[in-house]
């Protein structure tokens, strides 16, 4: 009876790794001449659309960023990651 069914795709992606290194992120699109480069800071997990996307800060249209969390939740690491990524851009 089970041989009559085709396997269905998983409703979710594989879990994210415990650590994601900058080298593991997808490449950042090249800016147009004279434009500021986008600064990657994260791998965004979007379960509602079953995709992962590069999280970037585009300083040409950037407004505010709120980094909220409890103590030892990674707030400082987010800011360090953005600063380091901006330095490499």
N, CA, C and O of each residue as an XYZ file, in Angstrom:
356
protein
N       0.825     -1.203      0.000
C       0.000      0.000      0.000
C       0.867      1.263      0.000
O       0.542      2.231     -0.689
N       1.962      1.266      0.761
C       2.820      2.447      0.816
C       3.605      2.659     -0.468
O       4.087      3.765     -0.711
N       3.746      1.644     -1.284
C       4.475      1.781     -2.543
C       3.731      2.651     -3.544
O       4.327      3.100     -4.523
N       2.455      2.897     -3.325
C       1.649      3.689     -4.254
C       1.818      5.195     -4.055
O       1.322      5.978     -4.865
N       2.499      5.609     -3.006
C       2.641      7.029     -2.695
C       4.037      7.521     -3.057
O       5.032      6.828     -2.841
N       4.092      8.712     -3.603
C       5.402      9.323     -3.870
C       5.815     10.137     -2.650
O       4.966     10.763     -2.016
N       7.095     10.141     -2.312
C       7.538     10.921     -1.156
C       7.273     12.414     -1.375
O       7.496     12.944     -2.463
N       6.809     13.056     -0.357
C       6.517     14.487     -0.420
C       7.734     15.286      0.041
O       8.509     14.812      0.872
N       7.904     16.485     -0.490
C       9.024     17.307     -0.017
C       8.821     17.692      1.447
O       7.693     17.796      1.929
N       9.915     17.895      2.125
C       9.849     18.283      3.533
C       9.205     19.665      3.656
O       9.480     20.539      2.834
N       8.359     19.879      4.656
C       7.741     21.198      4.825
C       8.694     22.231      5.435
O       8.302     23.380      5.639
N       9.907     21.850      5.721
C      10.877     22.790      6.275
C      12.259     22.477      5.736
O      12.519     21.377      5.250
N      13.136     23.454      5.829
C      14.519     23.287      5.396
C      15.313     22.564      6.472
O      14.859     22.418      7.607
N      16.496     22.119      6.103
C      17.398     21.522      7.089
C      17.726     22.572      8.153
O      17.728     23.764      7.846
N      18.000     22.167      9.386
C      18.337     23.145     10.428
C      19.591     23.941     10.063
O      20.480     23.444      9.372
N      19.640     25.170     10.536
C      20.838     25.985     10.360
C      21.974     25.386     11.179
O      21.743     24.722     12.190
N      23.179     25.622     10.740
C      24.348     25.180     11.499
C      24.431     25.985     12.797
O      23.881     27.083     12.888
N      25.114     25.438     13.793
C      25.284     26.161     15.051
C      26.048     27.460     14.844
O      25.781     28.461     15.510
N      26.996     27.439     13.923
C      27.783     28.629     13.604
C      27.826     28.796     12.099
O      28.010     27.833     11.355
N      27.653     30.027     11.665
C      27.749     30.348     10.240
C      28.895     31.334     10.088
O      28.875     32.422     10.663
N      29.894     30.942      9.306
C      31.047     31.814      9.094
C      30.776     32.727      7.903
O      29.962     32.405      7.037
N      31.456     33.856      7.865
C      31.287     34.802      6.762
C      31.589     34.140      5.423
O      30.957     34.455      4.415
N      32.550     33.227      5.412
C      32.912     32.538      4.171
C      31.788     31.624      3.671
O      31.751     31.271      2.492
N      30.877     31.244      4.566
C      29.784     30.350      4.199
C      28.573     31.089      3.629
O      27.653     30.460      3.105
N      28.569     32.415      3.729
C      27.433     33.197      3.248
C      27.461     33.316      1.728
O      28.529     33.269      1.119
N      26.289     33.469      1.116
C      26.268     33.707     -0.332
C      26.975     35.023     -0.657
O      27.091     35.890      0.209
N      27.447     35.182     -1.891
C      28.143     36.424     -2.240
C      27.203     37.628     -2.219
O      26.005     37.512     -2.479
N      27.775     38.773     -1.905
C      27.027     40.033     -1.886
C      26.994     40.581     -3.311
O      28.018     40.577     -3.993
N      25.833     41.053     -3.772
C      25.793     41.660     -5.107
C      26.742     42.858     -5.189
O      26.883     43.619     -4.231
N      27.382     43.011     -6.332
C      28.309     44.126     -6.530
C      27.533     45.436     -6.599
O      26.488     45.501     -7.247
N      28.035     46.489     -5.930
C      27.340     47.783     -5.998
C      27.579     48.451     -7.352
O      28.545     48.148     -8.052
N      26.695     49.347     -7.692
C      26.910     50.120     -8.912
C      28.057     51.095     -8.662
O      28.350     51.406     -7.508
N      28.708     51.580     -9.706
C      29.846     52.491     -9.520
C      29.463     53.709     -8.670
O      28.446     54.356     -8.915
N      30.283     53.999     -7.688
C      30.057     55.134     -6.801
C      29.114     54.864     -5.645
O      28.944     55.721     -4.778
N      28.495     53.690     -5.614
C      27.556     53.362     -4.534
C      28.286     52.659     -3.399
O      29.314     52.014     -3.606
N      27.743     52.794     -2.208
C      28.293     52.084     -1.056
C      27.952     50.599     -1.175
O      26.849     50.253     -1.598
N      28.880     49.722     -0.809
C      28.560     48.289     -0.880
C      27.601     47.884      0.243
O      27.624     48.457      1.333
N      26.769     46.899     -0.039
C      25.912     46.335      1.000
C      26.787     45.522      1.948
O      27.762     44.901      1.523
N      26.439     45.528      3.218
C      27.230     44.851      4.245
C      26.457     43.623      4.741
O      25.403     43.771      5.359
N      26.963     42.421      4.481
C      26.263     41.226      4.960
C      26.456     41.056      6.467
O      27.530     41.333      7.001
N      25.417     40.602      7.135
C      25.527     40.398      8.582
C      24.888     39.103      9.063
O      25.090     38.712     10.213
N      24.114     38.421      8.202
C      23.404     37.237      8.689
C      22.942     36.365      7.534
O      22.909     36.783      6.377
N      22.594     35.161      7.885
C      21.881     34.269      6.983
C      20.460     34.216      7.526
O      20.220     33.654      8.595
N      19.521     34.798      6.794
C      18.145     34.884      7.262
C      17.414     33.585      6.949
O      17.466     33.092      5.822
N      16.743     33.043      7.935
C      15.943     31.836      7.775
C      14.488     32.276      7.664
O      13.932     32.834      8.610
N      13.870     32.028      6.510
C      12.502     32.469      6.250
C      11.602     31.244      6.070
O      11.334     30.832      4.941
N      11.130     30.656      7.190
C      10.371     29.407      7.089
C       9.050     29.551      6.335
O       8.592     28.589      5.719
N       8.429     30.729      6.371
C       7.143     30.892      5.690
C       7.272     30.755      4.177
O       6.309     30.384      3.505
N       8.454     31.051      3.634
C       8.675     30.890      2.193
C       9.687     29.785      1.889
O      10.098     29.617      0.740
N      10.085     29.042      2.902
C      11.036     27.931      2.781
C      12.291     28.350      2.024
O      12.693     27.705      1.055
N      12.898     29.431      2.479
C      14.136     29.872      1.850
C      15.064     30.503      2.880
O      14.660     30.872      3.983
N      16.299     30.608      2.479
C      17.308     31.312      3.263
C      17.887     32.378      2.361
O      18.133     32.153      1.177
N      18.098     33.545      2.946
C      18.561     34.682      2.171
C      19.664     35.398      2.938
O      19.714     35.352      4.168
N      20.526     36.046      2.213
C      21.592     36.823      2.822
C      20.994     38.080      3.441
O      20.286     38.828      2.767
N      21.273     38.314      4.713
C      20.849     39.544      5.369
C      21.918     40.600      5.171
O      23.067     40.405      5.566
N      21.549     41.714      4.563
C      22.515     42.777      4.298
C      21.980     44.105      4.804
O      20.771     44.311      4.911
N      22.901     44.992      5.110
C      22.561     46.378      5.422
C      23.005     47.198      4.228
O      24.185     47.211      3.875
N      22.060     47.881      3.612
C      22.349     48.748      2.478
C      22.384     50.179      3.014
O      21.341     50.778      3.276
N      23.585     50.713      3.172
C      23.724     52.029      3.791
C      23.149     53.153      2.934
O      22.979     54.269      3.426
N      22.848     52.885      1.668
C      22.221     53.904      0.827
C      20.769     54.144      1.252
O      20.239     55.237      1.056
N      20.128     53.128      1.831
C      18.731     53.269      2.243
C      18.516     52.878      3.702
O      17.376     52.715      4.139
N      19.589     52.729      4.446
C      19.532     52.247      5.831
C      18.954     53.307      6.756
O      19.305     54.483      6.659
N      18.082     52.896      7.638
C      17.510     53.799      8.621
C      18.041     53.468     10.005
O      19.107     53.938     10.401
N      17.294     52.662     10.730
C      17.670     52.293     12.085
C      17.707     50.776     12.208
O      17.049     50.054     11.459
N      18.487     50.321     13.162
C      18.564     48.894     13.455
C      18.426     48.725     14.964
O      19.168     49.327     15.740
N      17.480     47.911     15.361
C      17.307     47.596     16.771
C      17.803     46.174     16.999
O      17.349     45.238     16.342
N      18.714     46.023     17.912
C      19.209     44.701     18.287
C      18.732     44.467     19.712
O      19.230     45.081     20.655
N      17.771     43.582     19.854
C      17.106     43.378     21.136
C      17.309     41.935     21.581
O      17.237     41.009     20.772
N      17.562     41.756     22.855
C      17.704     40.414     23.395
C      18.088     40.464     24.856
O      18.459     41.512     25.384
N      17.993     39.335     25.488
C      18.367     39.242     26.897
C      19.889     39.181     27.009
O      20.577     39.020     26.001
N      20.418     39.309     28.226
C      21.867     39.206     28.392
C      22.396     37.888     27.821
O      21.775     36.837     27.977
N      23.538     37.964     27.167
C      24.238     36.818     26.580
C      23.458     36.165     25.436
O      23.644     34.981     25.153
N      22.582     36.938     24.777
C      21.817     36.383     23.659
C      22.452     36.677     22.305
O      21.973     36.190     21.281
N      23.539     37.477     22.285
C      24.233     37.733     21.029
C      24.114     39.146     20.504
O      24.509     39.409     19.368
N      23.581     40.065     21.293
C      23.431     41.451     20.824
C      24.767     42.057     20.437
O      24.891     42.647     19.364
N      25.762     41.921     21.291
C      27.081     42.480     21.003
C      27.701     41.789     19.804
O      28.371     42.435     18.998
N      27.493     40.498     19.672
C      28.055     39.770     18.531
C      27.468     40.263     17.217
O      28.180     40.334     16.215
N      26.188     40.605     17.201
C      25.579     41.164     15.986
C      26.289     42.452     15.597
O      26.629     42.647     14.430
N      26.515     43.327     16.563
C      27.183     44.599     16.273
C      28.627     44.378     15.840
O      29.114     45.071     14.947
N      29.314     43.433     16.452
C      30.688     43.106     16.032
C      30.703     42.551     14.606
O      31.575     42.892     13.807
N      29.743     41.706     14.304
C      29.667     41.127     12.965
C      29.437     42.207     11.918
O      30.077     42.199     10.866
N      28.531     43.132     12.196
C      28.265     44.225     11.255
C      29.504     45.096     11.088
O      29.856     45.460      9.967
N      30.165     45.431     12.187
C      31.373     46.267     12.108
C      32.475     45.559     11.323
O      33.122     46.175     10.476
N      32.691     44.289     11.590
C      33.720     43.542     10.870
C      33.392     43.400      9.395
O      34.276     43.514      8.546
N      32.134     43.155      9.086
C      31.713     43.022      7.696
C      31.838     44.350      6.957
O      32.222     44.382      5.788
N      31.512     45.444      7.638
C      31.655     46.771      7.019
C      33.120     47.075      6.747
O      33.450     47.687      5.731
N      33.995     46.656      7.643
C      35.426     46.898      7.444
C      35.957     46.117      6.245
O      36.884     46.569      5.574
N      35.380     44.955      5.972
C      35.828     44.136      4.844
C      35.170     44.520      3.520
O      35.625     44.106      2.453
N      34.099     45.312      3.590
C      33.347     45.660      2.357
C      34.117     46.609      1.471
O      33.630     46.993      0.408
